[in-house]
């Protein structure tokens, strides 16, 4: 065999190995494409199932939110009514308290005035009685001086 024949035989073997590797690579690429297609179809089925289940749930959620909003409006109206009633009760309570406490305040005022008048009267009487006793002591001392012999 000549070196050219050996080179041809080696090239043929290399060509066969490269062809086998190409066939193997194509086979693997086809398997990968089939797996990707299966995964894609599975994903599409799963997303369809989720969409089928999610849409009714979202509709129910929307109805529930609307119902909650209606109830909140009703509660708001009730709270407004309670606030108005509380304000009226507070006003009425203040009025009634004023009416009930007014006679007591008047009586306290009158009693205070009577006490001050009584205190002033006692003070005046004690001042007068002190003044009369002072007058008596002066007149007694004057009469004593008149009775005394002149020296």
N, CA and C of each residue as an Amber inpcrd file, in Angstrom:
protein
   453
   0.7980000  -1.1400000   0.0000000   0.0000000   0.0000000   0.0000000
   0.8690000   1.2410000   0.0000000   0.3850000   2.0480000  -0.7080000
   1.1300000   3.2670000  -0.8940000   0.6550000   4.2890000   0.1270000
   1.5240000   5.2640000   0.3480000   1.1260000   6.2510000   1.3280000
  -0.1560000   6.9690000   0.9200000  -0.3960000   7.0700000  -0.3480000
  -1.6270000   7.7180000  -0.8050000  -2.8410000   6.8680000  -0.4500000
  -2.7000000   5.5650000  -0.5530000  -3.8120000   4.6710000  -0.2060000
  -4.0810000   4.7330000   1.3010000  -2.9950000   4.8120000   2.0600000
  -3.1620000   4.8890000   3.5150000  -3.8620000   6.2160000   3.8610000
  -3.4660000   7.2500000   3.1900000  -4.0840000   8.5510000   3.4220000
  -5.5490000   8.5190000   3.0280000  -5.8500000   7.8500000   1.9420000
  -7.2550000   7.7240000   1.5130000  -8.0430000   6.8930000   2.5040000
  -7.4760000   5.8070000   2.9920000  -8.1670000   4.9310000   3.9440000
  -8.3960000   5.6880000   5.2590000  -7.4090000   6.4490000   5.7020000
  -7.5250000   7.2230000   6.9300000  -8.5670000   8.3110000   6.7530000
  -8.5600000   8.9540000   5.6160000  -9.5490000   9.9920000   5.3330000
 -10.9530000   9.4270000   5.2970000 -11.0690000   8.1810000   4.6930000
 -12.3770000   7.5290000   4.6260000 -12.8680000   7.1900000   6.0320000
 -11.9770000   6.7060000   6.9050000 -12.3480000   6.3730000   8.2830000
 -12.7630000   7.6630000   9.0080000 -11.9910000   8.7290000   8.7980000
 -12.3140000  10.0010000   9.4490000 -13.6610000  10.5170000   8.9480000
 -13.9130000  10.3580000   7.6500000 -15.1880000  10.7900000   7.0760000
 -16.3480000   9.9910000   7.6590000 -16.1280000   8.6910000   7.8730000
 -17.1760000   7.8380000   8.4490000 -17.4300000   8.2570000   9.8980000
 -16.3560000   8.5650000  10.6570000 -16.5080000   8.9910000  12.0560000
 -17.2460000  10.3170000  12.1220000 -16.8770000  11.2590000  11.2410000
 -17.5490000  12.5560000  11.2100000 -19.0070000  12.3790000  10.8230000
 -19.3180000  11.5100000   9.8840000 -20.6960000  11.2490000   9.4630000
 -21.4960000  10.6630000  10.6130000 -20.8690000   9.7440000  11.3500000
 -21.5720000   9.1380000  12.5040000 -21.8530000  10.1910000  13.5750000
 -20.8570000  11.0530000  13.8050000 -21.0640000  12.1190000  14.7950000
 -22.1580000  13.0800000  14.3360000 -22.2190000  13.3660000  13.0530000
 -23.2590000  14.2470000  12.5220000 -24.6220000  13.6100000  12.6760000
 -24.7060000  12.3140000  12.3930000 -25.9840000  11.5950000  12.5600000
 -26.3910000  11.6160000  14.0300000 -25.4030000  11.3820000  14.9330000
 -25.7160000  11.3920000  16.3620000 -26.1820000  12.7850000  16.8050000
 -25.5160000  13.8400000  16.3220000 -25.8800000  15.2130000  16.6810000
 -27.2700000  15.5480000  16.1560000 -27.5690000  15.1420000  14.9490000
 -28.9110000  15.3880000  14.3800000 -29.9610000  14.6460000  15.1910000
 -29.6370000  13.3770000  15.5630000 -30.5740000  12.5730000  16.3600000
 -30.8370000  13.2640000  17.7090000 -29.7890000  13.7490000  18.3630000
 -29.9440000  14.4340000  19.6400000 -30.7340000  15.7450000  19.4800000
 -30.4770000  16.4520000  18.4060000 -31.2130000  17.6930000  18.1440000
 -32.6910000  17.4070000  17.9520000 -32.9980000  16.3180000  17.2440000
 -34.4050000  15.9380000  17.0330000 -35.0440000  15.5610000  18.3690000
 -34.3230000  14.8040000  19.2070000 -34.8650000  14.4290000  20.5190000
 -35.1240000  15.6810000  21.3730000 -34.1810000  16.6250000  21.3270000
 -34.3310000  17.8610000  22.0940000 -35.5180000  18.6670000  21.5900000
 -35.6770000  18.7260000  20.2700000 -36.8220000  19.4540000  19.6870000
 -38.1370000  18.7970000  20.0890000 -38.1820000  17.4530000  20.0920000
 -39.4090000  16.7450000  20.4970000 -39.7140000  17.0220000  21.9820000
 -38.6670000  17.0030000  22.8330000 -38.8630000  17.2820000  24.2590000
 -39.3300000  18.7170000  24.4660000 -38.7490000  19.6450000  23.6990000
 -39.1580000  21.0440000  23.8110000 -40.5940000  21.2280000  23.3580000
 -40.9820000  20.5420000  22.2650000 -42.3520000  20.6220000  21.7850000
 -43.3140000  20.0390000  22.8170000 -42.9550000  18.9060000  23.4420000
 -43.8050000  18.2860000  24.4640000 -43.9440000  19.2170000  25.6680000
 -42.8220000  19.8310000  26.0550000 -42.8810000  20.7570000  27.1830000
 -43.7290000  21.9670000  26.8430000 -43.6100000  22.4480000  25.6160000
 -44.3990000  23.5950000  25.1830000 -45.8810000  23.2650000  25.1780000
 -46.2210000  22.0770000  24.6740000 -47.6370000  21.6620000  24.6530000
 -48.1570000  21.4850000  26.0760000 -47.3310000  20.9310000  26.9570000
 -47.7340000  20.7560000  28.3530000 -47.9420000  22.1130000  29.0170000
 -47.0430000  23.0300000  28.7260000 -47.1690000  24.3760000  29.2760000
 -48.4250000  25.0670000  28.7500000 -48.7170000  24.8840000  27.4880000
 -49.9230000  25.4740000  26.8970000 -51.1730000  24.8850000  27.5460000
 -51.1870000  23.5650000  27.7680000 -52.3520000  22.9360000  28.4240000
 -52.5110000  23.4500000  29.8550000 -51.3770000  23.5740000  30.5570000
 -51.4240000  24.0570000  31.9380000 -51.9200000  25.4990000  31.9870000
 -51.4310000  26.3300000  31.0860000 -51.8850000  27.7280000  31.0840000
 -53.3570000  27.8220000  30.7100000 -53.8210000  26.9560000  29.8170000
 -55.2520000  26.9390000  29.4820000 -56.0870000  26.5340000  30.6960000
 -55.6100000  25.5200000  31.4270000 -56.3350000  25.0900000  32.6260000
 -56.3650000  26.2090000  33.6750000 -55.2330000  26.8750000  33.8380000
 -55.1780000  27.9800000  34.8100000 -56.1170000  29.0900000  34.3830000
 -56.1160000  29.4120000  33.1080000 -57.0010000  30.4610000  32.6010000
 -58.4650000  30.0730000  32.8120000 -58.7920000  28.7920000  32.5470000
 -60.1790000  28.3410000  32.7360000 -60.6110000  28.4530000  34.1930000
 -59.6840000  28.1890000  35.1060000 -60.0290000  28.2680000  36.5310000
 -59.9320000  29.6950000  37.0610000 -59.0070000  30.4680000  36.5520000
 -58.7710000  31.8120000  37.0800000 -59.8600000  32.8000000  36.6780000
 -60.3730000  32.6920000  35.4820000 -61.3820000  33.6540000  35.0220000
 -62.6280000  33.6070000  35.8990000 -63.1870000  32.4200000  36.1930000
 -64.3490000  32.4240000  37.1110000 -63.9950000  32.9380000  38.5080000
 -62.7840000  32.6100000  38.9750000 -62.3790000  33.1150000  40.2950000
 -62.2700000  34.6320000  40.2860000 -61.7190000  35.1730000  39.2160000
 -61.6220000  36.6350000  39.1170000 -63.0070000  37.2680000  39.0330000
 -63.9330000  36.6150000  38.3290000 -65.3080000  37.1290000  38.2810000
 -65.9360000  37.1140000  39.6740000 -65.7250000  36.0190000  40.3990000
 -66.2620000  35.9370000  41.7630000 -65.6120000  36.9950000  42.6610000
 -64.3190000  37.1910000  42.4920000 -63.6220000  38.2030000  43.2730000
 -64.1750000  39.5880000  42.9750000 -64.4480000  39.8640000  41.7290000
 -65.0030000  41.1610000  41.3360000 -66.3720000  41.3760000  41.9830000
 -67.2020000  40.3330000  41.9660000 -68.5290000  40.4260000  42.5970000
 -68.3780000  40.6340000  44.1030000 -67.4260000  39.9320000  44.7000000
 -67.2070000  40.0660000  46.1470000 -66.7460000  41.4810000  46.5000000
 -65.8460000  42.0280000  45.7070000 -65.3730000  43.3960000  45.9700000
 -66.5210000  44.3920000  45.8290000 -67.3750000  44.2030000  44.8370000
 -68.5330000  45.0870000  44.6900000 -69.4550000  44.9940000  45.9010000
 -69.6850000  43.7670000  46.3820000 -70.5490000  43.5860000  47.5540000
 -69.9360000  44.2450000  48.7890000 -68.6330000  44.1030000  48.9500000
 -67.9580000  44.7300000  50.0980000 -68.0650000  46.2490000  50.0070000
 -67.9250000  46.7970000  48.8120000 -68.0590000  48.2510000  48.6430000
 -69.4530000  48.7250000  49.0190000 -70.4730000  47.9700000  48.6290000
 -71.8530000  48.3300000  48.9860000 -72.0190000  48.3010000  50.5050000
 -71.4790000  47.2720000  51.1470000 -71.5970000  47.1580000  52.6010000
 -70.8360000  48.2900000  53.2960000 -69.6800000  48.6540000  52.7640000
 -68.9290000  49.7620000  53.3480000 -69.6960000  51.0730000  53.2370000
 -70.3950000  51.2700000  52.1340000 -71.2220000  52.4680000  51.9910000
 -72.3410000  52.4810000  53.0200000 -72.9300000  51.3150000  53.2620000
 -73.9940000  51.2300000  54.2690000 -73.4370000  51.5060000  55.6610000
 -72.2710000  50.9440000  55.9580000 -71.6460000  51.1810000  57.2600000
 -71.3060000  52.6640000  57.4130000 -70.8300000  53.2860000  56.3480000
 -70.5180000  54.7150000  56.3840000 -71.7770000  55.5320000  56.6890000
 -72.8830000  55.1660000  56.0690000 -74.1400000  55.8730000  56.3410000
 -74.5680000  55.6830000  57.7950000 -74.4070000  54.4800000  58.3040000
 -74.7730000  54.2060000  59.7060000 -73.8880000  55.0250000  60.6420000
 -72.5960000  55.0800000  60.3570000 -71.6750000  55.8390000  61.2100000
 -72.0210000  57.3230000  61.1710000 -72.3870000  57.8280000  59.9960000
 -72.7860000  59.2430000  59.9020000 -74.0200000  59.5070000  60.7560000
 -74.9860000  58.6010000  60.7070000 -76.1990000  58.7420000  61.5080000
 -75.8640000  58.7150000  63.0010000 -74.9840000  57.7910000  63.3860000
 -74.5900000  57.6920000  64.8000000 -73.8620000  58.9680000  65.2400000
 -73.0200000  59.5210000  64.3730000 -72.3290000  60.7680000  64.7160000
 -73.3210000  61.9030000  64.9270000 -74.3140000  62.0120000  64.0530000
 -75.3260000  63.0600000  64.2090000 -76.1110000  62.8660000  65.5010000
 -76.4940000  61.6110000  65.7790000 -77.2520000  61.3380000  67.0050000
 -76.4050000  61.6540000  68.2350000 -75.1400000  61.3160000  68.1860000
 -74.2440000  61.6020000  69.3110000 -74.1270000  63.1030000  69.5370000
 -74.0330000  63.8390000  68.4560000 -73.9440000  65.2990000  68.5760000
 -75.2200000  65.8710000  69.1940000 -76.3610000  65.3610000  68.7680000
 -77.6370000  65.8390000  69.3320000 -77.7480000  65.4960000  70.8070000
 -77.3470000  64.2600000  71.1630000 -77.4020000  63.8490000  72.5690000
 -76.4680000  64.7160000  73.3980000 -75.3020000  65.0310000  72.8480000
 -74.3530000  65.8820000  73.5750000 -74.9430000  67.2700000  73.8000000
 -75.5740000  67.8220000  72.7810000 -76.1930000  69.1370000  72.9130000
 -77.3230000  69.0960000  73.9430000 -78.1620000  68.0650000  73.8410000
 -79.2710000  67.9240000  74.7950000 -78.7360000  67.7300000  76.2120000
 -77.6710000  66.9660000  76.3510000 -77.0880000  66.7350000  77.6720000
 -76.5740000  68.0420000  78.2660000 -75.9230000  68.8550000  77.4310000
 -75.4480000  70.1480000  77.9180000 -76.5910000  71.0470000  78.3460000
 -77.6680000  71.0520000  77.5650000 -78.8390000  71.8730000  77.9010000
 -79.4720000  71.3980000  79.2040000 -79.6740000  70.0970000  79.3160000
 -80.2920000  69.5370000  80.5280000 -79.3880000  69.7830000  81.7330000
 -78.0920000  69.6130000  81.5510000 -77.1590000  69.8600000  82.6510000
 -77.2450000  71.3110000  83.1030000 -77.3240000  72.2320000  82.1510000
 -77.4700000  73.6450000  82.5020000 -78.7610000  73.9030000  83.2500000
 -79.8420000  73.2650000  82.7940000 -81.1420000  73.4740000  83.4470000
 -81.1400000  72.8880000  84.8500000 -80.5270000  71.7350000  85.0240000
 -80.5200000  71.0850000  86.3280000 -79.5800000  71.8130000  87.2900000
 -78.4600000  72.2800000  86.7810000 -77.4660000  72.9180000  87.6480000
 -77.7820000  74.3850000  87.9330000 -78.6220000  75.0140000  87.1380000
 -78.9240000  76.4420000  87.3330000 -79.5090000  76.7240000  88.7130000
 -80.5270000  75.9840000  89.1810000 -81.0490000  76.2840000  90.5280000
 -79.9870000  76.1150000  91.6180000 -79.1570000  75.0970000  91.4830000
 -78.1030000  74.8980000  92.4760000 -77.1090000  76.0450000  92.4700000
 -76.7790000  76.5230000  91.2910000 -75.8550000  77.6520000  91.1950000
 -76.4770000  78.9150000  91.7800000 -77.7680000  79.1170000  91.5460000
 -78.4680000  80.2780000  92.1020000 -78.4660000  80.1960000  93.6210000
 -78.7790000  79.0020000  94.1500000 -78.8020000  78.8150000  95.6100000
 -77.4040000  79.0680000  96.1780000 -76.3710000  78.5350000  95.5170000
 -74.9930000  78.7690000  95.9920000 -74.6630000  80.2470000  95.9770000
 -75.0970000  80.9550000  94.9490000 -74.8410000  82.3910000  94.8550000
 -75.5410000  83.1310000  95.9920000 -76.8040000  82.7880000  96.2310000
 -77.5720000  83.4390000  97.3080000 -76.9330000  83.1450000  98.6530000
 -76.5370000  81.8950000  98.8720000 -75.9070000  81.5320000 100.1490000
 -74.6050000  82.2930000 100.3230000 -73.8450000  82.4300000  99.2550000
 -72.5950000  83.1920000  99.3240000 -72.8530000  84.6400000  99.6920000
 -73.8810000  85.2410000  99.1060000 -74.2030000  86.6290000  99.4160000
 -74.6660000  86.7680000 100.8680000 -75.5020000  85.8100000 101.3220000
 -75.9900000  85.8540000 102.7090000 -74.8020000  85.7290000 103.6680000
 -73.8630000  84.8330000 103.3570000 -72.6950000  84.6630000 104.2220000
 -71.8760000  85.9470000 104.2840000 -71.6760000  86.5580000 103.0930000
 -70.9070000  87.8060000 103.0910000 -71.6470000  88.8870000 103.8870000
 -72.9800000  88.9740000 103.6890000 -73.7590000  89.9770000 104.4280000
 -73.7020000  89.6860000 105.9220000 -73.8250000  88.4380000 106.3000000
 -73.7870000  88.0460000 107.7040000 -72.4200000  88.3840000 108.3020000
 -71.3750000  88.0790000 107.5340000 -70.0280000  88.3670000 107.9920000
 -69.8290000  89.8710000 108.1520000 -70.3010000  90.6530000 107.1590000
 -70.1850000  92.1120000 107.2360000 -70.9770000  92.6410000 108.4420000
 -72.1590000  92.1160000 108.6770000 -73.0040000  92.5720000 109.7950000
 -72.3350000  92.2750000 111.1270000 -71.7740000  91.0450000 111.2280000
 -71.0940000  90.7010000 112.4790000 -69.8710000  91.5820000 112.6800000
 -69.2190000  91.8600000 111.5810000 -68.0440000  92.7280000 111.6620000
 -68.4700000  94.1380000 112.1180000 -69.5700000  94.6480000 111.5460000
 -70.0700000  95.9700000 111.9360000 -70.5030000  95.9780000 113.3970000
 -71.2090000  94.9230000 113.8140000 -71.6670000  94.8540000 115.2120000
 -70.4870000  94.7930000 116.1650000 -69.4930000  94.0240000 115.7860000
 -68.3320000  93.9280000 116.6790000 -67.5810000  95.2550000 116.7030000
 -67.5630000  95.9390000 115.5600000 -66.9070000  97.2520000 115.5440000
 -67.6910000  98.2330000 116.3950000 -69.0040000  98.2000000 116.3270000
 -69.8410000  99.0930000 117.1420000 -69.6830000  98.7740000 118.6270000
 -69.6920000  97.4830000 118.9160000 -69.5640000  97.1150000 120.3310000
 -68.1870000  97.4940000 120.8530000 -67.1670000  97.4080000 120.0160000
 -65.8470000  97.8620000 120.4270000 -65.8360000  99.3770000 120.5870000
 -66.5630000 100.0390000 119.6900000 -66.6500000 101.4890000 119.7720000
 -67.3910000 101.9210000 121.0250000 -68.4740000 101.2770000 121.4200000
 -69.2270000 101.6060000 122.6160000 -68.3940000 101.3240000 123.8490000
 -67.6670000 100.2360000 123.8640000 -66.8380000  99.9240000 125.0300000
 -65.6960000 100.9300000 125.1210000 -65.1970000 101.3770000 123.9800000
 -64.1660000 102.4130000 124.0020000 -64.7610000 103.7190000 124.5340000
 -66.0090000 104.0400000 124.1220000 -66.6650000 105.2510000 124.5970000
 -66.8840000 105.1680000 126.1080000 -67.2820000 103.9830000 126.5760000
 -67.5350000 103.8110000 127.9960000 -66.2500000 103.9870000 128.7840000
 -65.2010000 103.4030000 128.2870000 -63.9460000 103.5190000 129.0240000
 -63.4650000 104.9500000 129.0120000 -63.7050000 105.7200000 127.9370000
 -63.3040000 107.1260000 127.8940000 -64.1780000 107.9400000 128.8490000
 -65.4930000 107.6610000 128.8490000 -66.3690000 108.4380000 129.7180000
 -66.1030000 108.0970000 131.1870000 -65.7920000 106.8580000 131.4760000
 -65.4660000 106.4730000 132.8440000 -64.1740000 107.1610000 133.2810000
 -63.2040000 107.1960000 132.3620000 -61.9380000 107.8310000 132.7420000
 -62.1400000 109.3430000 132.8920000 -63.0700000 109.9640000 132.1210000
 -63.3610000 111.3770000 132.2580000 -64.0430000 111.6510000 133.6090000
 -64.9750000 110.7920000 133.9750000 -65.6760000 110.9980000 135.2340000
 -64.7540000 110.7630000 136.4170000 -63.8530000 109.8360000 136.2500000
 -62.8640000 109.5940000 137.3090000 -61.9770000 110.8250000 137.4730000
 -61.6350000 111.4500000 136.3690000 -60.7810000 112.6180000 136.4250000
 -61.5360000 113.7760000 137.0720000 -62.8340000 113.8960000 136.8450000
 -63.6250000 114.9750000 137.4290000 -63.7990000 114.7350000 138.9100000
 -63.9080000 113.5050000 139.3420000 -64.0970000 113.1740000 140.7600000
 -62.7880000 113.3370000 141.5350000 -61.7310000 113.3010000 140.8670000
 -60.4510000 113.3410000 141.5670000 -60.1980000 114.7390000 142.0970000
 -59.6080000 114.8610000 143.3000000 -59.3170000 116.1800000 143.8680000
 -58.2350000 116.8840000 143.0940000 -58.3360000 118.1400000 143.0800000
 -57.3390000 118.9220000 142.3620000 -56.1470000 119.0820000 143.2410000
 -55.0440000 119.0140000 142.7000000 -53.8580000 119.0900000 143.5230000
 -53.1920000 120.4090000 143.5060000
